[in-house]
Amino acid sequence: MDNQENAQMEAYIAENKKLKQENERLKQEIARLRGVKRPSGEAMDTMSTKLKEALRE
């Protein structure tokens, strides 16, 4: 490989490493957000009922 190909390969490797780190960060963020308390079931039922009524009209 010549110097240009070697430099390009190193740039690809660096970009790959950066993307893997970003991917891991996003996975951790998803896991954290999944742990966030969801609205109570009653609130969801109310919203669902309101939506059903709106669709009937």
DOFI-536242 format. One record per residue: residue number from 0; residue in three letters; x, y, z of N, C-alpha, C in turn. Coordinates in pm, whole numbers, always signed. Example, Ala and Ser with C-alpha at 12.3 -4.5 7.8 and 13.67 -1.06 7.14 Angstrom:
2
+-----+------+--------+--------+--------+--------+---------+--------+--------+--------+--------+
| seq | type |  neast | nnorth |    nup | caeast | canorth |   caup |  ceast | cnorth |    cup |
+-----+------+--------+--------+--------+--------+---------+--------+--------+--------+--------+
|   0 |  ALA |  +1319 |   -569 |   +780 |  +1230 |    -450 |   +780 |  +1320 |   -330 |   +780 |
|   1 |  SER |  +1285 |   -225 |   +708 |  +1367 |    -106 |   +714 |  +1290 |     +3 |   +787 |
+-----+------+--------+--------+--------+--------+---------+--------+--------+--------+--------+
END
This chain:
57
+-----+------+--------+--------+--------+--------+---------+--------+--------+--------+--------+
| seq | type |  neast | nnorth |    nup | caeast | canorth |   caup |  ceast | cnorth |    cup |
+-----+------+--------+--------+--------+--------+---------+--------+--------+--------+--------+
|   0 |  MET |    +84 |   -120 |     +0 |     +0 |      +0 |     +0 |    +88 |   +125 |     +0 |
|   1 |  ASP |    +44 |   +223 |    -74 |   +121 |    +347 |    -71 |    +71 |   +434 |    +45 |
|   2 |  ASN |   +136 |   +549 |    +64 |   +104 |    +636 |   +177 |    -40 |   +686 |   +173 |
|   3 |  GLN |    -90 |   +717 |    +53 |   -226 |    +769 |    +42 |   -328 |   +662 |    +83 |
|   4 |  GLU |   -308 |   +540 |    +35 |   -399 |    +430 |    +72 |   -391 |   +401 |   +222 |
|   5 |  ASN |   -270 |   +408 |   +277 |   -251 |    +383 |   +419 |   -321 |   +491 |   +501 |
|   6 |  ALA |   -309 |   +615 |   +461 |   -374 |    +725 |   +532 |   -525 |   +712 |   +524 |
|   7 |  GLN |   -576 |   +673 |   +408 |   -720 |    +656 |   +392 |   -770 |   +541 |   +480 |
|   8 |  MET |   -694 |   +433 |   +486 |   -731 |    +319 |   +570 |   -734 |   +361 |   +717 |
|   9 |  GLU |   -636 |   +438 |   +760 |   -633 |    +486 |   +898 |   -753 |   +577 |   +926 |
|  10 |  ALA |   -791 |   +658 |   +829 |   -907 |    +747 |   +846 |  -1034 |   +663 |   +859 |
|  11 |  TYR |  -1046 |   +556 |   +780 |  -1162 |    +467 |   +790 |  -1168 |   +400 |   +927 |
|  12 |  ILE |  -1053 |   +356 |   +975 |  -1047 |    +291 |  +1106 |  -1087 |   +388 |  +1216 |
|  13 |  ALA |  -1037 |   +511 |  +1208 |  -1072 |    +612 |  +1308 |  -1221 |   +643 |  +1305 |
|  14 |  GLU |  -1278 |   +655 |  +1185 |  -1421 |    +683 |  +1170 |  -1502 |   +566 |  +1226 |
|  15 |  ASN |  -1458 |   +444 |  +1199 |  -1526 |    +326 |  +1249 |  -1526 |   +325 |  +1402 |
|  16 |  LYS |  -1413 |   +357 |  +1462 |  -1403 |    +362 |  +1608 |  -1496 |   +467 |  +1665 |
|  17 |  LYS |  -1499 |   +584 |  +1600 |  -1586 |    +693 |  +1645 |  -1732 |   +652 |  +1638 |
|  18 |  LEU |  -1771 |   +586 |  +1529 |  -1910 |    +543 |  +1513 |  -1947 |   +434 |  +1614 |
|  19 |  LYS |  -1854 |   +346 |  +1645 |  -1881 |    +243 |  +1745 |  -1902 |   +305 |  +1883 |
|  20 |  GLN |  -1824 |   +408 |  +1914 |  -1841 |    +476 |  +2042 |  -1977 |   +547 |  +2048 |
|  21 |  GLU |  -2014 |   +612 |  +1939 |  -2144 |    +680 |  +1932 |  -2257 |   +578 |  +1944 |
|  22 |  ASN |  -2242 |   +464 |  +1879 |  -2342 |    +358 |  +1886 |  -2359 |   +311 |  +2031 |
|  23 |  GLU |  -2250 |   +290 |  +2100 |  -2255 |    +246 |  +2240 |  -2322 |   +351 |  +2327 |
|  24 |  ARG |  -2290 |   +478 |  +2303 |  -2352 |    +587 |  +2380 |  -2504 |   +587 |  +2358 |
|  25 |  LEU |  -2545 |   +569 |  +2233 |  -2688 |    +568 |  +2201 |  -2758 |   +447 |  +2264 |
|  26 |  LYS |  -2691 |   +333 |  +2265 |  -2749 |    +215 |  +2330 |  -2772 |   +241 |  +2479 |
|  27 |  GLN |  -2675 |   +306 |  +2543 |  -2689 |    +339 |  +2685 |  -2802 |   +438 |  +2706 |
|  28 |  GLU |  -2815 |   +535 |  +2617 |  -2923 |    +634 |  +2627 |  -3059 |   +566 |  +2612 |
|  29 |  ILE |  -3070 |   +473 |  +2518 |  -3195 |    +398 |  +2499 |  -3229 |   +320 |  +2626 |
|  30 |  ALA |  -3130 |   +253 |  +2683 |  -3153 |    +175 |  +2806 |  -3199 |   +268 |  +2918 |
|  31 |  ARG |  -3139 |   +385 |  +2929 |  -3177 |    +480 |  +3033 |  -3320 |   +527 |  +3012 |
|  32 |  LEU |  -3355 |   +560 |  +2887 |  -3489 |    +610 |  +2859 |  -3596 |   +503 |  +2877 |
|  33 |  ARG |  -3562 |   +379 |  +2853 |  -3658 |    +271 |  +2876 |  -3692 |   +259 |  +3023 |
|  34 |  GLY |  -3602 |   +303 |  +3109 |  -3625 |    +296 |  +3253 |  -3709 |   +412 |  +3305 |
|  35 |  VAL |  -3734 |   +512 |  +3223 |  -3812 |    +628 |  +3266 |  -3956 |   +584 |  +3290 |
|  36 |  LYS |  -4013 |   +634 |  +3400 |  -4150 |    +594 |  +3434 |  -4247 |   +639 |  +3327 |
|  37 |  ARG |  -4332 |   +549 |  +3286 |  -4432 |    +579 |  +3185 |  -4557 |   +635 |  +3252 |
|  38 |  PRO |  -4643 |   +705 |  +3175 |  -4768 |    +755 |  +3232 |  -4851 |   +639 |  +3286 |
|  39 |  SER |  -4933 |   +669 |  +3385 |  -5014 |    +563 |  +3445 |  -5110 |   +505 |  +3342 |
|  40 |  GLY |  -5151 |   +383 |  +3365 |  -5243 |    +315 |  +3274 |  -5374 |   +390 |  +3261 |
|  41 |  GLU |  -5418 |   +453 |  +3368 |  -5544 |    +528 |  +3365 |  -5536 |   +644 |  +3267 |
|  42 |  ALA |  -5426 |   +716 |  +3269 |  -5410 |    +829 |  +3176 |  -5409 |   +778 |  +3032 |
|  43 |  MET |  -5347 |   +665 |  +3009 |  -5344 |    +609 |  +2874 |  -5484 |   +568 |  +2830 |
|  44 |  ASP |  -5562 |   +509 |  +2923 |  -5698 |    +469 |  +2890 |  -5783 |   +591 |  +2855 |
|  45 |  THR |  -5766 |   +700 |  +2930 |  -5841 |    +822 |  +2904 |  -5807 |   +877 |  +2766 |
|  46 |  MET |  -5680 |   +881 |  +2735 |  -5639 |    +932 |  +2604 |  -5694 |   +841 |  +2494 |
|  47 |  SER |  -5691 |   +713 |  +2517 |  -5741 |    +619 |  +2418 |  -5891 |   +637 |  +2398 |
|  48 |  THR |  -5965 |   +658 |  +2507 |  -6109 |    +679 |  +2497 |  -6140 |   +808 |  +2422 |
|  49 |  LYS |  -6067 |   +913 |  +2452 |  -6087 |   +1040 |  +2382 |  -6060 |  +1025 |  +2234 |
|  50 |  LEU |  -5957 |   +950 |  +2201 |  -5924 |    +928 |  +2060 |  -6034 |   +848 |  +1993 |
|  51 |  LYS |  -6083 |   +745 |  +2060 |  -6191 |    +664 |  +2004 |  -6317 |   +750 |  +1979 |
|  52 |  GLU |  -6349 |   +836 |  +2074 |  -6466 |    +924 |  +2058 |  -6446 |  +1018 |  +1942 |
|  53 |  ALA |  -6329 |  +1072 |  +1927 |  -6301 |   +1164 |  +1818 |  -6312 |  +1093 |  +1683 |
|  54 |  LEU |  -6267 |   +969 |  +1678 |  -6274 |    +893 |  +1553 |  -6417 |   +856 |  +1517 |
|  55 |  ARG |  -6500 |   +835 |  +1619 |  -6641 |    +802 |  +1592 |  -6714 |   +919 |  +1528 |
|  56 |  GLU |  -6677 |  +1040 |  +1565 |  -6743 |   +1160 |  +1513 |  -6699 |  +1184 |  +1374 |
+-----+------+--------+--------+--------+--------+---------+--------+--------+--------+--------+
END
